């Protein structure tokens, strides 16, 4: 944690990155750079001045070197470890959990408001505020919340793991939600926020027919979610194989369903993909192994370089 009794140097008119807090806006606002921010967007809040800063500005502030302290921590009262960055370039870029999903929600919501204002010039903004977003838009906000919830849970594990969030895989526009380096290996985790959904694995066949495994969420076949983990594992494997030292590090793929309903007994798996809730995922990545803190740090730095964090 960063000492609270030290004040940053720099421009007195610029909000200090030390006192900025990452939060979800309850109403629309505007960053001092001119960026319009919708209600529900993630932004930096400066309680002393009552101003907000968009995420790109927050990141820029942490990289200006204005603070003499080696670590700049930006916190949310409900997510105290969501964003952790350093003015020291050697520090691992852990990324911003849920950043891509939140940015997509903001983009879609901005387009919806623009359409309403174009169709109804006088009441368009009011209509946007009082009408619900389409489910396809809400899903992005829900996904961002889920990723942040998982990031907070991983942070509770302390130095036993190094978690990288919202990573960009070369050659694709898609992102990897979380890559976690633990003492037993590397974990590729895709977070899904399906509140109160029943998660089960259905197996059929056998004897004279191939065994078929299906991931069922509220009775719907979501096996494709497990299949989509393959390209993510391949991307992480390719990154590790770039360095002979890490070629034998095991990789485990996991789907994390947050706020979902799981069986009381047993564990779920579809092929090589583990299926857990929030607590089970935290327990999985905390599995004891042979990788010490130094090895975990080297692996995390290597992965952070080859799978850079996405920028909204």
Secondary structure in CASP SS format (residue, H / E / C, confidence):
PFRMAT SS
TARGET T0000
AUTHOR 0000-0000-0000
METHOD secondary structure of the structure
MODEL  1
X C 1.00
X C 1.00
X C 1.00
X C 1.00
X C 1.00
X C 1.00
X C 1.00
X C 1.00
X C 1.00
X C 1.00
X C 1.00
X C 1.00
X C 1.00
X C 1.00
X C 1.00
X C 1.00
X C 1.00
X C 1.00
X C 1.00
X E 1.00
X E 1.00
X E 1.00
X E 1.00
X E 1.00
X C 1.00
X C 1.00
X C 1.00
X C 1.00
X E 1.00
X E 1.00
X C 1.00
X C 1.00
X C 1.00
X C 1.00
X C 1.00
X E 1.00
X E 1.00
X C 1.00
X C 1.00
X C 1.00
X C 1.00
X E 1.00
X E 1.00
X E 1.00
X E 1.00
X E 1.00
X C 1.00
X C 1.00
X C 1.00
X C 1.00
X E 1.00
X E 1.00
X E 1.00
X E 1.00
X H 1.00
X H 1.00
X H 1.00
X H 1.00
X H 1.00
X H 1.00
X H 1.00
X H 1.00
X C 1.00
X C 1.00
X C 1.00
X C 1.00
X C 1.00
X C 1.00
X C 1.00
X C 1.00
X E 1.00
X E 1.00
X E 1.00
X E 1.00
X E 1.00
X E 1.00
X C 1.00
X C 1.00
X E 1.00
X E 1.00
X E 1.00
X E 1.00
X E 1.00
X E 1.00
X E 1.00
X E 1.00
X C 1.00
X C 1.00
X C 1.00
X C 1.00
X C 1.00
X C 1.00
X C 1.00
X C 1.00
X C 1.00
X C 1.00
X C 1.00
X C 1.00
X H 1.00
X H 1.00
X H 1.00
X H 1.00
X H 1.00
X H 1.00
X H 1.00
X H 1.00
X H 1.00
X H 1.00
X H 1.00
X H 1.00
X H 1.00
X H 1.00
X H 1.00
X H 1.00
X H 1.00
X H 1.00
X H 1.00
X H 1.00
X H 1.00
X C 1.00
X C 1.00
X C 1.00
X C 1.00
X H 1.00
X H 1.00
X H 1.00
X H 1.00
X H 1.00
X H 1.00
X H 1.00
X C 1.00
X C 1.00
X C 1.00
X C 1.00
X H 1.00
X H 1.00
X H 1.00
X H 1.00
X H 1.00
X H 1.00
X H 1.00
X H 1.00
X H 1.00
X H 1.00
X H 1.00
X H 1.00
X H 1.00
X H 1.00
X H 1.00
X H 1.00
X H 1.00
X H 1.00
X H 1.00
X H 1.00
X H 1.00
X C 1.00
X C 1.00
X H 1.00
X H 1.00
X H 1.00
X C 1.00
X E 1.00
X E 1.00
X E 1.00
X E 1.00
X E 1.00
X E 1.00
X E 1.00
X C 1.00
X C 1.00
X C 1.00
X C 1.00
X C 1.00
X C 1.00
X E 1.00
X E 1.00
X E 1.00
X E 1.00
X E 1.00
X E 1.00
X E 1.00
X E 1.00
X C 1.00
X C 1.00
X E 1.00
X E 1.00
X E 1.00
X E 1.00
X E 1.00
X E 1.00
X E 1.00
X E 1.00
X E 1.00
X C 1.00
X C 1.00
X C 1.00
X C 1.00
X E 1.00
X E 1.00
X E 1.00
X E 1.00
X E 1.00
X E 1.00
X E 1.00
X E 1.00
X E 1.00
X C 1.00
X C 1.00
X E 1.00
X E 1.00
X E 1.00
X E 1.00
X E 1.00
X E 1.00
X E 1.00
X E 1.00
X E 1.00
X C 1.00
X C 1.00
X E 1.00
X E 1.00
X C 1.00
X H 1.00
X H 1.00
X H 1.00
X H 1.00
X H 1.00
X C 1.00
X H 1.00
X H 1.00
X H 1.00
X H 1.00
X H 1.00
X H 1.00
X H 1.00
X H 1.00
X H 1.00
X H 1.00
X H 1.00
X H 1.00
X H 1.00
X C 1.00
X C 1.00
X H 1.00
X H 1.00
X H 1.00
X C 1.00
X C 1.00
X C 1.00
X C 1.00
X E 1.00
X E 1.00
X E 1.00
X E 1.00
X E 1.00
X E 1.00
X E 1.00
X E 1.00
X C 1.00
X C 1.00
X E 1.00
X C 1.00
X C 1.00
X C 1.00
X C 1.00
X C 1.00
X C 1.00
X E 1.00
X E 1.00
X E 1.00
X C 1.00
X C 1.00
X E 1.00
X E 1.00
X E 1.00
X E 1.00
X C 1.00
X H 1.00
X H 1.00
X H 1.00
X H 1.00
X H 1.00
X H 1.00
X H 1.00
X H 1.00
X C 1.00
X C 1.00
X C 1.00
X C 1.00
X C 1.00
X C 1.00
X C 1.00
X H 1.00
X H 1.00
X H 1.00
X H 1.00
X H 1.00
X H 1.00
X H 1.00
X H 1.00
X H 1.00
X H 1.00
X H 1.00
X H 1.00
X H 1.00
X H 1.00
X C 1.00
X C 1.00
X E 1.00
X C 1.00
X C 1.00
X C 1.00
END
